[in-house]
């Protein structure tokens, strides 16, 4: 917990530093006037597109459950998407808490353990594939736009190496965990033990079935597309124009930078990279920062409010992370 809190502090300090540096180069009044002139029509569209990201994630889970003949309302899966975001951002576990939440949530809705394990595994698998493809596409876009500097080349090497390592590690762990018991310290967590036990019963070939893998990867790709559309609408709301393909590349690269920064949500790092890239692509500094702050508000901070409410309403606190 202490490590997680320290990372939050570092993230906030980075964010504050970025804002202070920004106001050294521009007037606060210009920033305020820019925000006050927001076009509500485009901003509402940004909200709607951001809502599409949760529908796409819910679709991934629905595909897995449908394949194993499990039934749950699509609305419940959308609520689960919001709840998972909140837990992943606030509880220190590098995403493990979100997996635990999904497991408990689906089990409470009478979904079989095997189906839960398949849904979570398909989500992780399709997410990584779509993430890697989106990142490569973003790099190609910037290369064609002649905006691929040394920093982005280094990022490409780091990100690609990280993704390859994750895939190799995941394959190794899955093939070896099928015949081995859980480590002693993980045996204490009942939900995690049940989840891993269910994974042991899954065959890796299930993920490679085109009927589930292709739609899941497409839906994960749609999440990146919806995020790009959200940023595009935010820029239009600020009366700022930029080619959509460049907007797509910027938000994917900013996510990649934030993900390898080892700070919760890439706080501070994400904002700095997105603002810097938008500015480098020709946007005024005040517009670049305003767009970044509004985008992060829609994609990071605002969803945490319903996520908090759903988590405490739908799940029993005594069961979350329950030990034997």
N, C-alpha and C positions, 0 to 999 in steps of 0.2 A: 504493500500500500504506500509506504514512504517513497519508494522509487517512482511510483505512478504520480504521486503528488508533486514530486520534484520535477517530473517531466511536464506536468501541467504548468507549473510556475515558469519553467524555461520557455514554454510555448507562449504564455501570456507576455513575458518579457520581450520575446522576439516580436510579437505583434505590436506591443507598445513602441518598441524601438522603430519599427517600420513606419508607424503613424507619426512619430516625432520627426523622423528624417523627412517624411513627406512634407510636413508643415514648415520645414526649413526652406523648401523650394517653392512653396505656393501659399496663398492666403487662405486662412480658415473660412473667411466669408465666401470665397469662390466655391469651396467644397459644400458649404451649407446651401448656397443658392442652387447649386447643381442638383442636390438631393431634393430640394423643395420643388424643383421643376419636373419631377418624375411624372411621366405619362401613366396614369393608372391602368389604361387599357393593356399596354404591353406588360405591366407588372402583374396584372391578374393572369395573363397568359403564361408568364413565368411560373406562377404558382401552380397552374394546371399542368404544365409540362413536368414540374418537379414531382407532382403527384403521380405522374406516369412511371417514375422510377420505382415506386413502391408496388404499383400494379405489375410491373415487369418482374420484380423479384418474387412476388406472390405467384406469378405464373410459373416460375421455375419449380417452386415447391409443388404447385398443383400438378404439373406434368409428372413428377416423381410419384406422387400419391395416386394419380390416375392410373399410372402404369401398373401399380400393385393393387388396384381396385379398392382404394381407400377413399372415403368421402368426407369432405369438410367444406364449409362455405368459403367462397372466394373472399368475402369481406373479412372473415377471421384471419385469412392469410395476409391480407393487407395490414390489418391491425398488428399481426405478428412482425411484419416488416418494420413498422414504426418502433415497436417495442425492442426489437433486436438492435436497431440503431442506437437507441438510448442506452441499452446495457453495454454494448461494445464500447461506447464512448466514455462511460462513467465508471465501469468496474474493471480493475486491473487484472487482465488475464490474457492479453494479446488475442482477443477474439474467442477464447475458450468460454467465457461467460455467455456470449451470444449463442454459441452452440448449445450450452446447457439450457438456456432459456428456450430455444427452439425445441429441444428434446422434451422438456417439461410441458411446454404449451401444447404440443401435438399429442403427447401421451394423455393429457387431460381431456383432449377431444377424441379419445378412444381410437387413436391411430396406432397400429401395431409397431413394435420396436424395430422390426426389420424395415418397415416403410419409413419410419423416422430417420433411421440411419441412412437409407438410400436418398431421402430428400436432402439431408444435410450434405452428404458426400457429393451428390450431383450439383448442388449449389456451389460448393467449393471448387469442384473440377471445372464446371462451365465458367465460373467467374475468372479463374486464372487463365483459361484459354482465351476468353473474350478480352481480358485485360491486356494480355500479351499482343493480340492481334490489333487492338485499338492503339496500343503504344507504338507498334511498328508503323501503322498507318499514319499516326501523328508525326513521327519522325520523317516519313516520306513526304508528307505535306510541307513540313518546314524546310526540308532539303530542296524541294521543287521551288519553294518561295525564296530560296537562298538565305534562309534565316537559321541555318544549322551551324552554330558556332562550336568552339572547342568544348564549352561547358556541357552542351547538349550531347556531344559525341561521348564525353566521359560518362554522362548520365545513361546513355544508351548501353554502354558496356556494362556498367554497374547493374542496371535494371535487368538486362538480358541475362547476365550471369546469375543474378538472384532468382529469376524465374526458373532457369534451368536447374539450379540447385534445389528449389522447392519441389519441382516435378520429380527429380531423382529421389529426393528424400521421401516424398509421399509414396512413390511406388515401392521403395525399399521397406518403409514402415508397414504398408498394407500387406505386402507379401510375407513379412516376417511375423506380424502380430497375429496372423490367423492361427499359428501353431504355438503361441506363447501366452503366458499369463500376464496380466497387468502388473506393473511395478507396485510394490507395497504401498507407497504413499498415495497412489491413485485409487487403490482399492477402498480407501476411506470414503470416496465420493460415490454414493449409490447411483445417482443419475448417470454419471460419467461411466461407471462400470457397466450399467445396462446398455448404454449407447455403444461402447466398444464391443461388448458381447454381440450386439446386433450386427455391427460392421463385420465381425468375423464370419458371419453367415452369408455375407454378400460376396458375390464373385465379381472381380474387376471388370469382366466382360459386360456386366450390366450397364456400366457407364458408357460403353462404346456403342451401344445400340443406337443406330441413327434416329429411330423414332423418338428417343428421349434426349440424346446428346445434342443433335442439331438444333431443335427448337430451344433447348435450354441455353445454348451458346448464343443464339440469336437474341433471346430475351435479355441476356446479360449485356450483349452489345447494345441493345436498345436503351439500357440504363445510361451508358456513356452518351448515347445520342440525345436522350432526354436532358441530361445534364448540360450538354452543349446548347440545346435549344433554350434551356433556362437562362444560361449566360447570354445568349443572343437576345432574348427578350429583355433582359435587364439592361443591356447596352442600348437597345432601341428605346426603352423607357427613359434612359438618360440622354436621348437624342444623339447617340454615338453610333457610328456605323463601322462595321468590320466584316470581311468575308466570312461566311459561316464555316468554311473548311478550316480557316485559321482559328476561329473560335473553338472548334472541335479539338484541334491540335493543342491549343493553349490549356484547356481544362484537363485533357488527358495527361499532358506533361506535368502540370501542376499537381495532379493526383499522384503521379509517380514520384515526384520529388518529395511530397508529403509522406508517402508510404515508406520511403527508405530513411526518413529522418528520425524514426524511433521516438517520435513525440506524439501523444494522443491526438488523433485527427490531423496530424501535420500542422498543428496550431502554430501560427507565426510563419512557419516555413512555406506552407501552401500559399498564404496571403502574399508573402514576399515574392515568390516565384511567379504567381499569376500576375500580380501588379507589374513586375519587371518585364514580363513577356509582352503584356498588352502595351506597355509603354514603348518597348523596343519595336513593336509592329506599327507604331505611329500614332497611338492614342495619346491625348493629353494626360499628364500625370494625375490630375484631379479626377478625370473620368475613369482612368484605369483603377485607381484605388477605390473610388465610389462603387464601381461595378463589382470589384472583388469583395468588398464588405457586404454589399447587398446579396451577392451570390452565396456567400458563406452563411449569411443569415437565413436564406431560404433552404440551403442544403444541409446545414450543420446545426445551427442553434434552434431555429423554429421547430423542426421535427422532434426535438428532444422534449418539448412540452407535452404533446400528446403521447409520446413514447413513455414518459414518466407516468402519466395517468393510466395508460393501458397496462403497463407492467404491474402497477400496484393494484389494479382492479381485477385483471385476468389471472394473475399468478399469486399463489399463496407464499408470502415471504418466508414462512417456516420451511417450505420445501425447496426454495431456491438455493442451490448449492448444498443441499441436505447431506449430512454425513450419517454413517451408520451409528 
